[in-house]
């Protein structure tokens, strides 16, 4: 497994990471089998994946709790990444969404960050977090200054409670302000071959400031695996709802493009999903790629993508095909 140094943190992290949003289950993902999820985490570790990413909002603590059970006696084998900034414990924060009886708000006050970290440490069964992200940035009418947020995070880092600081769902202006008040090692952003906006927005800022990028949703919630056909009906409540590429006309274009890459999958002896992940990992500054899984064989298959040495010619050819469908 490829490993990379994360920012200036000193952490060595696998380039491929296990994303655990779906492990949290809930309305977006449906019921999740805890034992299968634990086995999936163990399989990821065995495959050389050290990065495990989660958040309190993934199942309102369930994802963190499952990870905590899975890594008992394995804490030194993993790099734990979790988050703060989505708050539902009292009335503080700017309302974001409502789910499962919780009104979730954006809040990055120092006091709520400390409380979130305390709860995450307990669920995960650890006394420190390797990478601590601000999940979503605060907004009016409950906007907290990045100065306050970063001062708190830097204090937690000095105490040894967190090892590296990250920010998610940010703008270049957010990044510049974070750097004004402390050390930012990594950002986590949505990025796939169908959604490459950050190449023009965030990537130049990160490259200039030597900040790593960790990507999520790089398989577009399964569409880029080639296993979701035209007969699939998107439930308005599920996580896939609202993704433009699931609209029938666009989905047909994506499926046709994936079909055209059969020669590549044969050349590299891989699946379509593995080819897509390999392309994503090969893009400049995309240092870490998160892939979700709830079954052991899924993450085992995913891990193989890190072994694919995609040629520049083939990568460029894939990119050309994407441009032709407007991606």
C-alpha positions as CSV (number, residue, x, y, z in Angstrom):
1,X,0.0,0.0,0.0
2,X,1.3,3.5,-0.9
3,X,1.9,5.7,2.1
4,X,2.4,9.4,2.1
5,X,3.5,12.0,4.7
6,X,0.5,14.1,5.7
7,X,1.3,17.9,5.5
8,X,3.8,18.9,8.2
9,X,2.2,16.6,10.8
10,X,4.8,13.8,10.6
11,X,2.0,11.3,10.2
12,X,2.5,8.5,7.5
13,X,-0.9,7.7,6.0
14,X,-2.1,5.2,3.4
15,X,-3.0,6.9,0.1
16,X,-6.2,4.9,0.1
17,X,-8.6,5.3,3.1
18,X,-11.8,3.6,4.3
19,X,-14.7,6.1,4.4
20,X,-17.3,5.0,7.0
21,X,-20.3,7.3,6.3
22,X,-22.4,4.3,5.2
23,X,-21.3,2.3,8.2
24,X,-23.3,4.8,10.3
25,X,-26.5,3.6,8.5
26,X,-29.6,5.8,9.1
27,X,-32.0,7.3,6.6
28,X,-29.3,8.0,4.0
29,X,-27.9,4.5,3.9
30,X,-30.4,2.2,5.5
31,X,-29.6,-0.5,8.1
32,X,-26.0,-1.4,8.6
33,X,-24.7,-4.8,9.8
34,X,-22.4,-4.1,12.7
35,X,-20.5,-7.4,12.5
36,X,-20.0,-7.0,8.8
37,X,-18.8,-3.5,9.3
38,X,-16.2,-4.6,11.9
39,X,-15.0,-7.3,9.6
40,X,-14.7,-4.7,6.8
41,X,-12.5,-2.5,9.0
42,X,-10.3,-5.5,9.9
43,X,-10.0,-6.4,6.2
44,X,-9.0,-2.9,5.4
45,X,-6.2,-3.0,8.0
46,X,-5.0,-6.4,6.7
47,X,-4.9,-4.9,3.1
48,X,-2.6,-2.2,4.3
49,X,-5.2,0.6,4.6
50,X,-4.3,2.6,7.7
51,X,-6.6,5.6,7.2
52,X,-10.1,5.3,8.6
53,X,-12.3,8.3,8.2
54,X,-15.5,9.0,10.2
55,X,-17.5,11.7,11.8
56,X,-20.0,12.1,14.7
57,X,-22.8,12.8,12.2
58,X,-22.4,9.5,10.5
59,X,-25.3,7.7,12.1
60,X,-25.2,10.2,15.1
61,X,-22.3,8.4,16.7
62,X,-22.9,4.9,15.4
63,X,-20.0,4.9,12.9
64,X,-17.5,6.0,15.5
65,X,-18.8,3.4,18.0
66,X,-18.4,0.6,15.4
67,X,-14.9,1.7,14.6
68,X,-14.1,1.9,18.3
69,X,-15.1,-1.8,18.7
70,X,-13.2,-2.8,15.5
71,X,-9.9,-1.2,16.5
72,X,-9.7,-2.6,20.1
73,X,-6.1,-3.8,20.3
74,X,-5.4,-2.4,16.9
75,X,-5.2,1.4,17.6
76,X,-1.5,1.5,16.7
77,X,-2.3,0.1,13.2
78,X,-4.6,2.9,12.1
79,X,-4.7,6.6,11.5
80,X,-8.1,7.9,12.8
81,X,-9.7,10.8,11.1
82,X,-12.9,12.3,12.5
83,X,-14.6,15.7,12.6
84,X,-16.3,18.5,14.5
85,X,-18.7,21.2,13.5
86,X,-22.1,19.5,13.1
87,X,-23.9,20.0,16.4
88,X,-27.3,18.7,17.6
89,X,-26.8,18.7,21.4
90,X,-28.4,22.1,22.2
91,X,-29.8,25.2,20.4
92,X,-26.4,26.6,19.3
93,X,-25.5,26.8,15.7
94,X,-27.0,27.6,12.3
95,X,-29.6,25.0,11.2
96,X,-28.3,22.7,8.5
97,X,-30.6,19.7,8.2
98,X,-33.0,17.5,10.2
99,X,-32.8,13.7,10.4
100,X,-33.8,10.9,12.7
101,X,-35.3,13.3,15.2
102,X,-32.2,15.5,15.4
103,X,-31.9,19.1,14.2
104,X,-28.3,19.3,13.0
105,X,-26.6,22.7,13.1
106,X,-23.3,24.1,12.0
107,X,-21.3,25.3,15.0
108,X,-17.6,25.7,15.4
109,X,-17.4,27.5,18.8
110,X,-14.4,26.5,21.0
111,X,-16.8,25.1,23.6
112,X,-18.7,22.8,21.2
113,X,-15.5,21.6,19.5
114,X,-14.1,20.5,22.9
115,X,-17.3,18.7,23.7
116,X,-17.5,17.0,20.3
117,X,-13.9,15.8,20.7
118,X,-14.6,14.4,24.2
119,X,-17.6,12.4,22.8
120,X,-15.6,11.2,19.8
121,X,-12.7,10.0,22.0
122,X,-15.2,8.0,24.1
123,X,-17.0,6.4,21.2
124,X,-13.7,5.5,19.4
125,X,-12.1,4.2,22.6
126,X,-8.9,6.2,22.2
127,X,-7.2,9.1,24.0
128,X,-6.2,11.0,20.8
129,X,-7.3,11.6,17.2
130,X,-4.8,11.6,14.4
131,X,-6.6,14.0,12.0
132,X,-9.3,16.3,13.3
133,X,-11.4,18.1,10.6
134,X,-13.9,20.9,10.8
135,X,-16.7,19.1,8.9
136,X,-18.6,22.1,7.6
137,X,-17.8,25.7,8.0
138,X,-19.9,28.0,10.2
139,X,-22.3,30.4,8.6
140,X,-24.6,33.2,9.6
141,X,-26.7,33.7,11.7
142,X,-24.3,31.7,13.9
143,X,-20.9,32.4,12.4
144,X,-17.9,31.7,14.5
145,X,-14.6,33.3,13.5
146,X,-12.0,31.0,12.1
147,X,-9.6,32.6,14.6
148,X,-11.6,31.2,17.5
149,X,-11.9,27.8,15.9
150,X,-8.3,27.6,15.0
151,X,-7.1,28.8,18.4
152,X,-9.1,26.0,19.9
153,X,-7.7,23.4,17.5
154,X,-4.1,24.5,18.0
155,X,-4.6,24.2,21.8
156,X,-6.0,20.7,21.4
157,X,-3.0,19.8,19.3
158,X,-0.6,21.2,21.9
159,X,-2.3,19.0,24.5
160,X,-1.7,16.0,22.3
161,X,-5.4,15.3,21.9
162,X,-5.1,15.7,18.1
163,X,-2.1,15.2,15.8
164,X,-3.1,17.1,12.7
165,X,-5.7,19.7,11.7
166,X,-7.9,19.5,8.7
167,X,-10.8,21.4,7.2
168,X,-13.6,20.1,5.0
169,X,-16.0,21.8,2.6
170,X,-14.0,25.0,2.4
171,X,-13.2,27.8,0.0
172,X,-9.7,29.2,-0.8
173,X,-10.5,32.1,1.4
174,X,-11.2,29.8,4.3
175,X,-7.9,28.1,3.8
176,X,-6.0,31.4,3.8
177,X,-7.7,32.4,7.1
178,X,-7.0,29.0,8.7
179,X,-3.3,29.5,7.9
180,X,-3.4,33.0,9.4
181,X,-4.1,31.5,12.8
182,X,-2.4,28.1,12.8
183,X,-1.3,25.0,10.9
184,X,-3.5,23.3,8.3
185,X,-2.2,20.0,7.1
186,X,-5.1,18.7,4.9
187,X,-8.5,19.5,3.4
188,X,-11.2,16.9,2.7
189,X,-13.4,17.6,-0.3
190,X,-15.8,15.9,-2.7
191,X,-13.9,15.0,-5.9
192,X,-14.5,12.5,-8.6
193,X,-13.8,12.3,-12.3
194,X,-17.4,13.5,-12.8
195,X,-17.0,16.4,-10.3
196,X,-13.6,18.1,-10.7
197,X,-14.4,21.7,-9.7
198,X,-11.7,21.8,-7.0
199,X,-9.0,21.4,-9.7
200,X,-9.6,25.1,-10.5
201,X,-10.5,26.4,-7.1
202,X,-8.9,24.6,-4.1
203,X,-6.0,22.7,-5.7
204,X,-3.9,25.8,-6.6
205,X,-4.3,27.2,-3.1
206,X,-3.4,23.8,-1.5
207,X,-0.4,23.4,-3.9
208,X,0.9,26.9,-3.0
209,X,0.6,26.2,0.7
210,X,1.7,22.5,0.7
211,X,-1.6,21.3,2.0
212,X,-2.7,17.8,1.1
213,X,-6.1,17.0,-0.4
214,X,-8.2,14.0,0.8
215,X,-11.1,13.2,-1.5
216,X,-14.5,11.7,-0.8
217,X,-17.3,10.4,-3.0
218,X,-14.8,9.5,-5.7
219,X,-17.0,6.8,-7.0
220,X,-20.1,9.1,-7.1
221,X,-22.0,6.9,-4.6
222,X,-21.4,3.8,-6.7
223,X,-22.2,5.2,-10.2
224,X,-18.6,4.9,-11.3
225,X,-18.4,1.2,-10.4
226,X,-20.5,0.5,-13.5
227,X,-22.9,-1.6,-11.3
228,X,-25.7,0.9,-11.2
229,X,-27.7,0.6,-14.4
230,X,-30.4,2.6,-16.1
231,X,-33.1,0.6,-14.2
232,X,-32.0,1.9,-10.8
233,X,-34.5,4.3,-9.2
234,X,-33.1,6.9,-6.8
235,X,-35.1,7.3,-3.6
236,X,-35.4,11.1,-2.8
237,X,-34.3,10.4,0.8
238,X,-31.1,8.6,0.0
239,X,-27.6,10.0,-0.3
240,X,-27.6,9.7,-4.1
241,X,-30.6,12.1,-4.5
242,X,-29.6,15.4,-6.0
243,X,-26.5,14.1,-7.8
244,X,-26.9,15.4,-11.4
245,X,-25.1,12.4,-13.0
246,X,-27.9,10.1,-11.8
247,X,-30.4,11.8,-14.1
248,X,-31.2,9.3,-16.9
249,X,-29.7,11.2,-19.8
250,X,-26.4,11.9,-18.0
251,X,-26.3,8.4,-16.4
252,X,-26.5,6.9,-19.9
253,X,-23.5,8.9,-21.0
254,X,-21.5,7.8,-17.9
255,X,-22.4,4.1,-18.5
256,X,-21.4,4.3,-22.1
257,X,-18.1,5.9,-21.2
258,X,-17.4,3.2,-18.6
259,X,-18.2,0.5,-21.2
260,X,-15.6,2.1,-23.6
261,X,-12.9,1.5,-20.9
262,X,-13.3,-2.3,-21.1
263,X,-10.0,-2.5,-22.9
264,X,-8.3,-0.7,-20.1
265,X,-9.8,-2.9,-17.4
266,X,-8.5,-5.9,-19.4
267,X,-5.1,-4.3,-19.8
268,X,-4.7,-3.6,-16.1
269,X,-6.6,-6.8,-15.0
270,X,-8.9,-4.8,-12.8
271,X,-12.6,-3.8,-12.3
272,X,-14.1,-0.6,-13.5
273,X,-14.2,0.7,-9.9
274,X,-10.5,-0.1,-9.4
275,X,-9.6,1.7,-12.6
276,X,-11.5,4.8,-11.5
277,X,-9.8,4.9,-8.1
278,X,-6.4,4.5,-9.8
279,X,-7.2,7.4,-12.0
280,X,-8.2,9.5,-9.0
281,X,-5.1,8.6,-7.0
282,X,-2.9,9.6,-10.0
283,X,-4.3,13.2,-10.2
284,X,-1.9,16.0,-9.0
285,X,-2.2,16.8,-5.3
286,X,-5.0,14.3,-4.6
287,X,-2.9,12.6,-1.9
288,X,-5.6,10.5,-0.2
289,X,-8.7,8.9,-1.7
290,X,-11.5,7.7,0.6
291,X,-13.6,4.8,-0.5
292,X,-16.7,3.6,1.4
293,X,-17.4,-0.1,2.2
294,X,-19.6,-2.1,4.5
295,X,-18.6,-5.6,3.4
296,X,-15.1,-7.2,3.7
297,X,-14.8,-8.2,0.0
298,X,-15.7,-4.7,-1.2
299,X,-12.8,-3.1,0.6
300,X,-10.5,-6.0,-0.4
301,X,-11.3,-5.3,-4.0
302,X,-10.9,-1.6,-3.5
303,X,-7.4,-2.0,-2.0
304,X,-6.1,-3.5,-5.3
305,X,-6.5,-0.1,-7.0
306,X,-3.4,1.1,-5.1
307,X,-1.4,-1.5,-7.0
308,X,-2.4,-0.3,-10.5
309,X,0.3,1.8,-12.2
310,X,-1.8,3.7,-14.6
311,X,0.2,5.1,-17.5
312,X,0.1,8.8,-18.3
313,X,-1.2,8.0,-21.8
314,X,-4.1,6.0,-20.4
315,X,-4.9,8.6,-17.7
316,X,-5.0,11.3,-20.3
317,X,-7.2,9.2,-22.6
318,X,-9.7,8.7,-19.7
319,X,-9.6,12.5,-19.0
320,X,-10.3,13.2,-22.7
321,X,-13.4,10.9,-22.6
322,X,-14.6,12.7,-19.5
323,X,-14.4,16.1,-21.2
324,X,-16.4,14.7,-24.1
325,X,-19.4,14.0,-21.8
326,X,-19.0,17.4,-20.1
327,X,-17.2,16.2,-16.9
